[in-house]
Amino acid sequence: MSEPYQLIIHSGLVVDGSGNPGFHAAVGVRGDRAYVLRGDVSQVPAERRIDARGLVVAPGFIDAHSHSDLVLMVDPTLEMKVRQGVTTEILGVDGLSYAPFDDPADLLRFVRMNAGIAGHPEIDYSWRSVADLLARYDGGASVNVGVFVGNTAPRISALGWSDAPAGKVALDRMRGIVRDAMRDGALGLSTGLDYPPGSHADTDELVELAKEAARFGGIYHTHVRYALGDTYLDPFLEALEIGRRADIPVQLTHFSRSMRATYTGGAQRMLDLVEGARTDGLDVTFDTYPYEWGGTRLVRLLPGWLQADGPDPLQERLADPALRDRLRAELQDSAAVRQYVVSRPFADVRLGNLSDPAHTRFEGWNLAEVVTEWGGDLTETLCVLAAANPGATFTRPSPQAMTLWKFVCHPLGMIASDAVLIGAYPSPRAYGCFARVLGDFVREERLLSLPEAIRKMTSFPAQRLGLSDRGLVRDGMKADLVVFDPATVHAPASFERPRELALGMSYVAVNGRLVLDDGVLTGATPGRALRGPGATS
């Protein structure tokens, strides 16, 4: 007689992640594997049974663009994600990976520079390689973790923090770093071409690095160069060019039509561009978050020349009266403003994660309110806040609400949160991304079928990332499972109350162990480090 299952989830509707209609069956868990059990399972031996009558049983959700890189090291249960059904976090996105760094001082500088996205917790920063970083997560979190190698880290190792073009020696060095990262288990190469110093890379440099990732079965995951050319299609055309020249699959991340863009083109031409590239033979897909609000680090509002050369020079420049005058002049030039400032007069830029005791009262204020409070000088306000609060964030309206549904519902798109998790006022998508799709887009508005929505959160990202044993409820697949009520699942998080936890998720299992049990966090940390198809160890 075979050993009993440690868990049987019975009487639920299994929506297996394939996009096919759901079916009634039981799901058994033995070790870290799941098995579909048909027929009467009342006499099948099991250590525990969960009655899922009226509930949906599905694969755990994969967040294909997350910024919990450092948050997970101090909050391994990651409640705001687990309560949405997320069982796998994909990190190192936007070119902002926390490995590999040869020089410990460069890693610490990078942590400070990126504190407005991933925070700056007091932890041991002794890792160096992608393998070291994955080992930190393995068995130490409630969710699985996969990572990209961002182009920023190799560029810092080869060229420092400058905007110097990459010569042959530097390029060979970067290529070697990417190769080592892929062997260590990176899923591919990511870029964030609005974030220096990674943004200093030109197209040719990125093609060469992408070729190395392609050799190991990786993908090119890109936050595109939004200021390029017409600021409409040209940024995405560069990404597609990189994909073609490097012969690598392309993932356009947080793809949507911006409500603040200077161009007049609509969403459909953007989607046509992707569909046309696929018709021409390029393997290109995208991900989208289902909210109208974006967010990132506050220094994103500053021009590139202020941010150049790393966090230490930035601090010096922010305090320089002559450079403040230069910034003031640029802020008065609307043409210059459009290159890097996302909103005027900043009434829609909400501040967060302010650490200076003199400024914490402004948490949740919009930037225009602080400018008024301090006498009306925008430049002075920006410089003082950025200098005193290196980890400051902002949240603001971002995707065009009228066309957002087109991206969320398009068959080539998957769901990803791209959420900054730190501070009292993050984007609500940090707490509600996946639940909002199920509650609003599926149940209330009927823009997506339930099987299609779950496919976008499970098998589609798993396939894209090369995670061959996850994303489906099938015999022998890893037992990352969620059980939720389709009639009640929803995301109460809003712009005004962004930290409201998602509701409706009853059970979440990761590698066969419950991390959410009848709505209660268990504290278990069964998450594993997930390595890409080119990993050699």
C-alpha positions as CSV (number, residue, x, y, z in Angstrom):
1,M,0.0,0.0,0.0
2,S,1.4,3.4,-0.9
3,E,2.1,5.9,1.8
4,P,-0.7,8.3,2.7
5,Y,-0.9,11.8,1.3
6,Q,-0.1,14.4,3.8
7,L,-2.9,16.5,2.5
8,I,-6.0,16.0,0.3
9,I,-8.0,19.0,-0.9
10,H,-11.3,17.6,-2.0
11,S,-14.7,18.8,-3.5
12,G,-13.3,21.9,-5.0
13,L,-13.2,23.2,-8.6
14,V,-9.8,22.6,-10.0
15,V,-8.7,25.3,-12.4
16,D,-5.4,23.9,-13.4
17,G,-3.6,26.9,-14.9
18,S,-3.7,25.7,-18.5
19,G,-6.6,28.0,-19.5
20,N,-8.9,25.1,-19.8
21,P,-12.3,25.1,-18.0
22,G,-12.2,23.9,-14.4
23,F,-13.2,20.4,-13.3
24,H,-14.2,18.7,-10.1
25,A,-11.5,16.6,-8.5
26,A,-9.3,16.3,-5.5
27,V,-5.7,17.3,-5.2
28,G,-3.4,15.2,-3.1
29,V,0.0,16.4,-1.8
30,R,2.8,13.9,-1.1
31,G,6.1,15.5,-0.2
32,D,6.5,18.6,-2.4
33,R,4.5,17.2,-5.3
34,A,0.8,17.4,-6.2
35,Y,-1.5,14.7,-7.8
36,V,-4.9,15.0,-9.3
37,L,-7.3,12.4,-7.8
38,R,-10.5,11.5,-9.6
39,G,-13.6,9.9,-8.2
40,D,-14.3,9.1,-4.5
41,V,-11.3,9.9,-2.3
42,S,-13.1,9.4,1.0
43,Q,-11.1,6.2,1.6
44,V,-7.8,7.4,0.3
45,P,-5.4,7.6,3.3
46,A,-4.4,11.2,4.2
47,E,-3.0,12.9,7.2
48,R,-5.3,15.9,6.7
49,R,-8.2,16.7,4.5
50,I,-9.5,20.1,3.4
51,D,-13.1,20.5,2.2
52,A,-12.9,22.9,-0.7
53,R,-16.6,22.8,-1.5
54,G,-17.6,26.0,-3.3
55,L,-13.9,27.0,-3.6
56,V,-11.4,27.1,-6.4
57,V,-8.2,25.1,-6.3
58,A,-5.4,26.5,-8.5
59,P,-1.7,26.6,-8.9
60,G,0.1,29.2,-6.8
61,F,0.5,32.6,-8.5
62,I,3.8,33.7,-9.9
63,D,4.7,37.4,-9.6
64,A,6.8,37.9,-12.7
65,H,8.0,41.4,-11.6
66,S,8.5,42.0,-7.9
67,H,10.7,44.2,-5.7
68,S,10.7,42.2,-2.5
69,D,14.5,41.5,-2.9
70,L,15.5,42.8,0.6
71,V,12.0,42.9,2.2
72,L,12.0,39.1,2.1
73,M,15.2,39.0,4.2
74,V,13.4,40.8,7.1
75,D,9.8,39.7,6.5
76,P,10.1,36.1,5.2
77,T,6.3,35.5,5.5
78,L,5.5,38.3,3.0
79,E,1.9,38.4,4.1
80,M,0.8,41.0,1.6
81,K,1.7,38.7,-1.2
82,V,0.7,35.3,0.3
83,R,-2.8,36.6,1.0
84,Q,-3.1,37.3,-2.7
85,G,-2.1,33.7,-3.5
86,V,1.5,34.5,-4.6
87,T,3.8,31.5,-4.1
88,T,6.8,32.7,-6.3
89,E,8.5,36.0,-6.5
90,I,10.7,37.0,-9.4
91,L,13.4,39.5,-8.4
92,G,16.3,41.3,-9.9
93,V,14.1,43.1,-12.4
94,D,14.4,46.6,-13.9
95,G,18.2,46.0,-14.2
96,L,18.3,46.3,-10.4
97,S,19.6,42.9,-9.2
98,Y,21.4,42.6,-5.9
99,A,24.0,40.2,-7.4
100,P,26.6,39.8,-8.7
101,F,28.9,42.3,-7.0
102,D,32.6,41.6,-6.8
103,D,33.3,44.7,-4.5
104,P,31.3,44.7,-1.2
105,A,31.5,48.5,-1.2
106,D,29.7,48.6,-4.6
107,L,26.9,46.4,-3.3
108,L,26.4,48.7,-0.3
109,R,26.4,51.7,-2.6
110,F,23.8,50.0,-4.8
111,V,21.6,49.2,-1.7
112,R,21.7,52.9,-0.8
113,M,21.0,54.0,-4.4
114,N,18.0,51.6,-4.7
115,A,16.6,52.1,-1.2
116,G,13.6,53.9,-2.5
117,I,12.5,50.7,-4.3
118,A,13.6,47.8,-2.1
119,G,14.4,49.5,1.2
120,H,17.7,49.5,3.2
121,P,17.2,47.0,6.1
122,E,20.0,46.3,8.6
123,I,21.0,42.9,7.4
124,D,24.2,41.0,6.5
125,Y,25.2,42.0,3.0
126,S,27.9,39.5,2.6
127,W,26.7,37.7,-0.5
128,R,28.5,38.3,-3.8
129,S,27.3,36.0,-6.6
130,V,23.8,35.0,-7.8
131,A,24.4,31.6,-6.3
132,D,25.2,33.2,-2.9
133,L,22.0,35.4,-3.1
134,L,19.8,32.4,-4.0
135,A,21.2,30.5,-1.1
136,R,20.0,33.3,1.2
137,Y,16.4,32.7,0.1
138,D,16.4,29.0,-0.1
139,G,14.3,27.6,2.7
140,G,14.2,31.0,4.4
141,A,11.0,32.4,3.0
142,S,7.3,31.5,2.7
143,V,7.5,31.9,-1.1
144,N,9.8,30.6,-3.8
145,V,12.3,33.0,-5.4
146,G,13.8,33.3,-8.9
147,V,16.2,36.1,-9.9
148,F,17.3,37.9,-13.0
149,V,20.8,39.4,-13.5
150,G,20.3,43.1,-14.0
151,N,22.6,44.9,-16.4
152,T,23.5,47.5,-13.7
153,A,25.6,45.2,-11.6
154,P,27.9,43.9,-14.4
155,R,28.3,47.5,-15.6
156,I,29.3,48.8,-12.2
157,S,31.9,45.9,-11.9
158,A,33.3,46.7,-15.3
159,L,33.0,50.5,-15.6
160,G,32.2,51.8,-12.2
161,W,29.3,54.2,-11.9
162,S,30.2,56.4,-14.8
163,D,28.4,56.9,-18.1
164,A,31.5,55.9,-20.1
165,P,30.9,53.7,-23.2
166,A,31.9,50.1,-22.9
167,G,35.1,49.3,-24.8
168,K,36.1,45.8,-25.7
169,V,37.8,45.0,-22.3
170,A,34.8,46.3,-20.3
171,L,32.3,44.5,-22.5
172,D,34.2,41.2,-22.3
173,R,34.2,41.6,-18.5
174,M,30.4,42.2,-18.5
175,R,29.8,39.3,-20.7
176,G,31.7,37.0,-18.4
177,I,29.8,38.3,-15.4
178,V,26.5,37.5,-17.2
179,R,27.7,34.0,-18.1
180,D,28.6,33.3,-14.5
181,A,25.2,34.6,-13.3
182,M,23.4,32.4,-15.8
183,R,25.3,29.3,-14.7
184,D,24.4,30.2,-11.1
185,G,20.7,30.1,-11.9
186,A,19.7,33.6,-13.2
187,L,16.5,33.4,-15.3
188,G,17.9,35.9,-17.9
189,L,19.0,39.5,-18.3
190,S,16.9,42.4,-17.0
191,T,17.3,46.1,-17.8
192,G,15.9,49.3,-16.3
193,L,16.8,51.9,-18.9
194,D,15.6,54.9,-16.9
195,Y,17.8,54.0,-13.9
196,P,21.5,55.1,-14.0
197,P,24.1,53.6,-14.2
198,G,22.4,50.8,-16.1
199,S,20.7,53.3,-18.3
200,H,24.1,54.4,-19.7
201,A,24.3,51.1,-21.7
202,D,23.7,51.6,-25.4
203,T,21.8,49.2,-27.7
204,D,25.0,47.4,-28.8
205,E,26.1,46.8,-25.3
206,L,22.7,45.3,-24.3
207,V,22.7,43.1,-27.4
208,E,26.0,41.6,-26.4
209,L,24.9,40.9,-22.8
210,A,21.6,39.5,-24.0
211,K,23.4,37.1,-26.3
212,E,25.1,35.6,-23.2
213,A,21.8,35.1,-21.5
214,A,20.3,33.5,-24.6
215,R,23.1,30.9,-24.7
216,F,21.8,29.6,-21.4
217,G,18.1,29.6,-22.3
218,G,17.4,32.9,-20.6
219,I,15.1,35.8,-21.6
220,Y,15.5,39.6,-21.9
221,H,13.2,41.2,-19.3
222,T,13.1,45.0,-19.9
223,H,11.9,48.2,-18.5
224,V,12.5,50.1,-21.7
225,R,14.2,53.5,-22.4
226,Y,11.0,55.5,-22.1
227,A,12.6,58.9,-23.1
228,L,13.9,57.4,-26.4
229,G,12.9,59.0,-29.7
230,D,9.2,59.6,-30.0
231,T,8.8,58.3,-26.4
232,Y,5.9,56.2,-27.7
233,L,6.9,53.3,-29.9
234,D,10.6,53.9,-30.2
235,P,11.4,52.6,-26.7
236,F,9.7,49.3,-27.5
237,L,11.3,49.2,-30.9
238,E,14.7,49.2,-29.3
239,A,13.7,46.3,-27.1
240,L,12.5,44.3,-30.1
241,E,15.7,45.2,-31.9
242,I,17.7,43.8,-29.0
243,G,15.6,40.6,-29.1
244,R,16.2,40.1,-32.8
245,R,19.9,40.8,-32.8
246,A,20.6,38.7,-29.7
247,D,18.1,35.9,-30.7
248,I,16.5,36.0,-27.3
249,P,12.9,36.0,-26.1
250,V,11.7,39.4,-25.0
251,Q,9.5,40.3,-22.0
252,L,8.2,43.9,-22.0
253,T,7.6,44.5,-18.4
254,H,4.8,46.8,-16.9
255,F,3.6,47.4,-20.4
256,S,0.8,49.9,-20.6
257,R,-0.2,53.3,-22.1
258,S,0.9,56.1,-19.8
259,M,-1.6,58.7,-18.9
260,R,1.2,61.4,-18.7
261,A,2.9,60.6,-22.0
262,T,3.7,63.4,-24.4
263,Y,2.7,61.4,-27.4
264,T,-0.8,61.2,-28.8
265,G,-0.8,57.5,-29.9
266,G,-3.1,55.0,-28.3
267,A,-2.8,51.6,-26.7
268,Q,-3.8,49.6,-29.8
269,R,-0.7,50.6,-31.8
270,M,1.5,49.4,-28.9
271,L,-0.3,46.1,-28.9
272,D,-0.1,45.9,-32.7
273,L,3.6,46.4,-32.4
274,V,3.9,43.3,-30.2
275,E,1.6,41.2,-32.3
276,G,3.5,42.2,-35.5
277,A,6.8,41.3,-34.0
278,R,5.5,37.9,-33.2
279,T,4.1,37.5,-36.7
280,D,7.7,38.3,-37.9
281,G,9.1,35.5,-35.7
282,L,10.2,37.2,-32.5
283,D,9.2,35.6,-29.3
284,V,7.8,38.6,-27.4
285,T,5.4,38.8,-24.5
286,F,4.6,41.3,-21.7
287,D,3.3,41.7,-18.2
288,T,1.0,44.4,-16.8
289,Y,-0.2,45.4,-13.4
290,P,-4.0,46.0,-13.0
291,Y,-4.0,49.4,-11.3
292,E,-3.9,53.0,-12.4
293,W,-1.1,53.9,-10.0
294,G,2.6,53.6,-10.4
295,G,5.5,54.2,-8.0
296,T,9.2,54.2,-7.6
297,R,12.1,56.0,-5.8
298,L,11.8,59.7,-5.3
299,V,15.2,60.5,-7.0
300,R,13.6,59.3,-10.2
301,L,12.2,62.8,-10.4
302,L,15.8,64.2,-10.7
303,P,17.7,64.5,-14.0
304,G,20.4,62.0,-14.9
305,W,23.3,64.5,-14.5
306,L,22.4,64.8,-10.8
307,Q,22.2,61.0,-10.3
308,A,25.3,60.2,-12.2
309,D,28.3,58.4,-10.6
310,G,26.3,56.9,-7.7
311,P,24.8,57.8,-4.4
312,D,27.7,59.7,-2.8
313,P,28.1,62.3,-5.7
314,L,24.3,62.7,-5.7
315,Q,24.4,63.7,-2.1
316,E,27.1,66.3,-2.8
317,R,25.3,67.7,-5.8
318,L,22.0,68.1,-3.9
319,A,23.8,70.3,-1.4
320,D,25.6,72.4,-4.0
321,P,23.9,75.8,-4.5
322,A,25.2,76.3,-8.0
323,L,23.8,72.9,-9.1
324,R,20.5,73.7,-7.4
325,D,20.3,76.8,-9.5
326,R,20.9,74.7,-12.6
327,L,18.2,72.3,-11.6
328,R,15.8,75.3,-10.9
329,A,16.4,76.6,-14.4
330,E,15.7,73.2,-15.9
331,L,12.5,72.8,-13.9
332,Q,11.3,76.0,-15.4
333,D,11.9,74.8,-18.9
334,S,8.9,72.6,-19.8
335,A,10.9,70.8,-22.6
336,A,13.5,69.7,-20.0
337,V,10.9,68.8,-17.5
338,R,9.2,66.3,-19.9
339,Q,12.5,64.4,-20.0
340,Y,12.4,63.3,-16.4
341,V,9.6,64.8,-14.3
342,V,6.4,62.9,-14.6
343,S,3.9,65.4,-13.3
344,R,3.3,69.1,-12.9
345,P,2.5,70.8,-10.6
346,F,3.2,67.6,-8.5
347,A,-0.3,67.5,-6.9
348,D,-0.5,63.8,-7.9
349,V,2.9,62.8,-6.6
350,R,2.4,61.2,-3.1
351,L,5.4,60.9,-0.9
352,G,6.3,57.8,1.1
353,N,9.0,56.1,3.2
354,L,10.3,59.3,4.6
355,S,12.9,58.4,7.3
356,D,14.2,61.8,8.5
357,P,12.4,62.6,11.8
358,A,11.9,66.2,10.6
359,H,10.0,64.9,7.5
360,T,8.0,61.9,8.7
361,R,4.9,64.1,9.1
362,F,4.9,64.5,5.3
363,E,4.3,60.8,4.8
364,G,1.3,60.5,2.5
365,W,1.4,64.2,1.5
366,N,1.7,65.1,-2.1
367,L,4.8,66.9,-3.2
368,A,2.9,70.1,-4.1
369,E,1.6,70.3,-0.5
370,V,5.2,70.1,0.9
371,V,6.3,72.7,-1.6
372,T,3.6,75.1,-0.4
373,E,4.4,74.3,3.3
374,W,8.0,75.2,2.7
375,G,7.5,78.4,0.8
376,G,6.9,77.5,-2.8
377,D,10.4,76.6,-4.0
378,L,10.0,73.2,-5.9
379,T,13.8,72.8,-6.4
380,E,14.6,73.4,-2.8
381,T,11.9,71.0,-1.6
382,L,13.0,68.2,-4.0
383,C,16.7,68.5,-3.0
384,V,16.1,68.7,0.7
385,L,13.7,65.7,0.7
386,A,16.0,63.6,-1.6
387,A,19.1,64.4,0.4
388,A,17.6,63.7,3.9
389,N,15.5,60.6,2.8
390,P,17.6,58.4,0.5
391,G,14.9,55.7,0.6
392,A,12.0,58.0,-0.2
393,T,9.3,56.8,-2.6
394,F,6.5,58.3,-4.5
395,T,3.2,57.0,-5.9
396,R,1.4,58.7,-8.7
397,P,-1.2,58.0,-11.4
398,S,0.5,56.0,-14.2
399,P,-1.3,53.8,-16.7
400,Q,-4.2,55.2,-18.7
401,A,-7.3,53.9,-16.9
402,M,-9.3,53.9,-20.1
403,T,-7.0,51.4,-21.9
404,L,-5.5,49.5,-19.0
405,W,-8.0,46.6,-19.5
406,K,-6.7,46.0,-23.0
407,F,-3.2,45.1,-21.6
408,V,-4.6,43.1,-18.7
409,C,-6.8,41.1,-20.9
410,H,-4.6,40.6,-24.0
411,P,-3.6,36.9,-24.5
412,L,0.1,37.8,-24.8
413,G,0.1,39.5,-21.3
414,M,0.6,38.1,-17.9
415,I,0.0,39.7,-14.5
416,A,2.8,41.1,-12.4
417,S,2.7,43.6,-9.5
418,D,5.9,45.6,-10.0
419,A,5.2,46.9,-6.5
420,V,7.3,48.9,-4.1
421,L,6.5,47.3,-0.7
422,I,8.1,49.8,1.6
423,G,6.6,52.8,3.4
424,A,3.1,53.6,4.7
425,Y,1.8,54.6,1.3
426,P,2.9,52.3,-1.5
427,S,0.9,51.7,-4.6
428,P,-2.2,49.6,-3.7
429,R,-1.0,47.0,-6.2
430,A,1.5,45.8,-3.6
431,Y,-1.4,44.4,-1.5
432,G,-4.0,43.8,-4.2
433,C,-2.6,43.0,-7.6
434,F,-3.7,39.4,-8.1
435,A,-6.9,39.6,-6.0
436,R,-8.0,42.6,-8.0
437,V,-7.8,40.6,-11.2
438,L,-9.9,37.8,-9.7
439,G,-12.4,40.1,-8.0
440,D,-12.8,43.0,-10.5
441,F,-11.6,41.8,-13.9
442,V,-13.1,38.3,-13.6
443,R,-16.1,38.3,-11.3
444,E,-17.5,41.9,-11.3
445,E,-16.7,43.2,-14.8
446,R,-16.4,39.8,-16.6
447,L,-13.5,41.1,-18.8
448,L,-11.6,37.8,-18.3
449,S,-12.7,34.2,-17.7
450,L,-11.5,32.6,-14.5
451,P,-9.4,30.0,-16.3
452,E,-7.7,32.7,-18.5
453,A,-7.0,34.9,-15.5
454,I,-5.4,32.0,-13.7
455,R,-3.3,31.1,-16.8
456,K,-1.9,34.6,-16.8
457,M,-0.8,34.2,-13.2
458,T,0.5,30.6,-13.3
459,S,1.4,28.5,-16.3
460,F,2.1,31.5,-18.6
461,P,4.8,33.0,-16.4
462,A,6.2,29.6,-15.5
463,Q,6.5,28.8,-19.2
464,R,8.1,32.1,-19.9
465,L,10.6,31.8,-17.1
466,G,11.5,28.2,-17.8
467,L,10.0,26.9,-14.5
468,S,9.0,23.6,-16.0
469,D,7.7,22.0,-12.8
470,R,5.4,24.8,-11.6
471,G,2.4,26.7,-12.8
472,L,0.0,23.8,-13.4
473,V,-2.0,21.4,-11.2
474,R,-0.8,18.2,-12.8
475,D,0.5,14.9,-11.5
476,G,4.1,15.2,-10.2
477,M,4.2,19.0,-10.5
478,K,5.4,21.0,-7.4
479,A,2.7,21.5,-4.9
480,D,2.4,25.3,-5.0
481,L,-1.4,25.6,-4.6
482,V,-4.0,28.2,-3.7
483,V,-7.6,27.7,-2.5
484,F,-9.9,30.7,-2.7
485,D,-13.5,31.7,-2.8
486,P,-14.4,33.1,-6.2
487,A,-17.5,34.8,-4.8
488,T,-15.6,36.9,-2.2
489,V,-12.0,37.3,-3.4
490,H,-11.2,40.9,-3.8
491,A,-8.6,43.7,-3.1
492,P,-9.8,46.4,-0.7
493,A,-6.5,48.2,-1.1
494,S,-7.0,51.7,-2.7
495,F,-4.9,54.7,-3.4
496,E,-6.1,56.2,-0.1
497,R,-5.7,53.0,1.9
498,P,-3.0,51.1,0.1
499,R,-2.0,48.6,2.8
500,E,-5.4,46.8,3.1
501,L,-4.7,43.0,2.8
502,A,-6.5,41.0,0.1
503,L,-9.5,38.9,1.1
504,G,-10.9,35.6,0.0
505,M,-7.8,33.4,0.0
506,S,-8.3,30.5,2.4
507,Y,-5.2,28.2,1.9
508,V,-1.8,28.6,0.2
509,A,0.7,25.8,0.0
510,V,4.3,26.2,-1.1
511,N,6.2,23.0,-2.0
512,G,3.5,21.0,-0.3
513,R,3.5,23.0,3.0
514,L,0.7,25.3,4.1
515,V,1.8,28.9,4.6
516,L,-1.8,30.1,4.9
517,D,-4.1,27.7,6.7
518,D,-7.8,28.6,6.8
519,G,-6.9,32.2,6.5
520,V,-4.1,32.2,9.2
521,L,-0.4,32.6,8.4
522,T,1.5,29.5,9.6
523,G,5.0,31.1,9.7
524,A,6.4,28.2,7.6
525,T,9.2,29.0,5.3
526,P,9.2,26.2,2.6
527,G,10.1,28.5,-0.3
528,R,12.9,27.4,-2.6
529,A,15.4,29.1,-4.8
530,L,14.4,28.5,-8.4
531,R,17.2,28.4,-10.9
532,G,17.0,29.1,-14.6
533,P,17.4,26.4,-17.3
534,G,21.1,27.3,-17.8
535,A,22.0,26.6,-14.2
536,T,24.9,24.2,-13.7
537,S,24.6,23.7,-10.0
